[in-house]
């Protein structure tokens, strides 16, 4: 299991379209993926869970991955939230 603290740099945070894109990307991996904010941990493959965190731009979250492709998954998800949404 690996964890990484990342800052959300997407203009709208993880709301609507960026959230859907994040969940779609997370579902490409077999690893168990979680996102944690303010002590609340959600399944990163769940759009409802992600929306419930209301992650805004500039906020810091912890990405957690556990599984055979955990390193690749974490790298891709970190890249996704660390770049400005186009």
C-alpha positions as CSV (number, residue, x, y, z in Angstrom):
1,X,0.0,0.0,0.0
2,X,1.3,3.5,-0.9
3,X,0.0,6.9,0.0
4,X,0.7,10.3,-1.5
5,X,-0.4,13.8,-0.4
6,X,-1.3,15.9,-3.4
7,X,-2.6,19.4,-4.0
8,X,-5.6,19.8,-6.4
9,X,-4.7,22.2,-9.1
10,X,-7.8,21.7,-11.3
11,X,-9.6,25.0,-11.8
12,X,-12.9,23.6,-10.5
13,X,-11.4,21.1,-8.1
14,X,-12.9,17.6,-8.4
15,X,-16.4,18.7,-9.3
16,X,-18.6,17.5,-12.3
17,X,-16.5,16.8,-15.4
18,X,-13.1,16.5,-13.6
19,X,-14.6,14.2,-11.0
20,X,-16.1,12.0,-13.7
21,X,-12.7,11.9,-15.5
22,X,-10.9,11.0,-12.3
23,X,-13.3,8.1,-11.5
24,X,-13.1,6.9,-15.1
25,X,-9.3,6.9,-14.8
26,X,-9.3,5.2,-11.4
27,X,-11.5,2.4,-12.8
28,X,-8.8,1.5,-15.3
29,X,-6.7,-0.1,-12.5
30,X,-7.1,-3.3,-10.5
31,X,-5.6,-1.7,-7.3
32,X,-8.0,-0.6,-4.5
33,X,-7.9,3.2,-4.7
34,X,-9.0,5.7,-2.1
35,X,-9.0,9.4,-1.7
36,X,-9.0,11.0,1.8
37,X,-9.8,14.5,2.8
38,X,-10.3,15.8,6.4
39,X,-10.3,12.3,7.8
40,X,-13.0,11.0,5.4
41,X,-11.9,8.2,3.1
42,X,-13.8,7.3,0.0
43,X,-13.5,4.7,-2.8
44,X,-11.8,6.7,-5.7
45,X,-13.7,4.5,-8.1
46,X,-17.1,5.9,-6.9
47,X,-18.4,9.2,-8.4
48,X,-20.9,9.6,-5.5
49,X,-18.1,9.1,-2.9
50,X,-15.9,11.6,-4.7
51,X,-18.6,14.2,-5.0
52,X,-19.4,13.8,-1.3
53,X,-15.9,15.1,-0.4
54,X,-16.5,18.4,-2.3
55,X,-12.8,18.8,-3.2
56,X,-12.1,22.3,-4.3
57,X,-9.1,23.8,-6.2
58,X,-6.1,24.3,-4.0
59,X,-7.1,21.8,-1.4
60,X,-4.8,18.9,-0.3
61,X,-5.9,15.3,-0.4
62,X,-4.3,11.9,0.2
63,X,-4.3,9.4,-2.6
64,X,-4.1,5.8,-1.4
65,X,-3.5,2.7,-3.6
66,X,-3.2,-1.0,-2.7
67,X,-2.7,-3.7,-5.4
68,X,-0.5,-4.9,-8.2
69,X,-0.7,-1.8,-10.3
70,X,-0.8,0.7,-7.3
71,X,2.3,2.7,-8.4
72,X,1.1,3.2,-11.9
73,X,-2.4,4.1,-10.7
74,X,-1.2,6.6,-8.2
75,X,1.2,8.3,-10.6
76,X,-1.6,8.7,-13.2
77,X,-4.1,10.0,-10.7
78,X,-1.6,12.4,-9.2
79,X,-0.8,13.8,-12.7
80,X,-4.5,14.2,-13.4
81,X,-5.2,16.3,-10.4
82,X,-1.9,18.2,-10.4
83,X,-2.4,19.7,-13.9
84,X,-4.9,22.4,-14.8
85,X,-8.0,21.0,-16.4
86,X,-8.2,21.7,-20.1
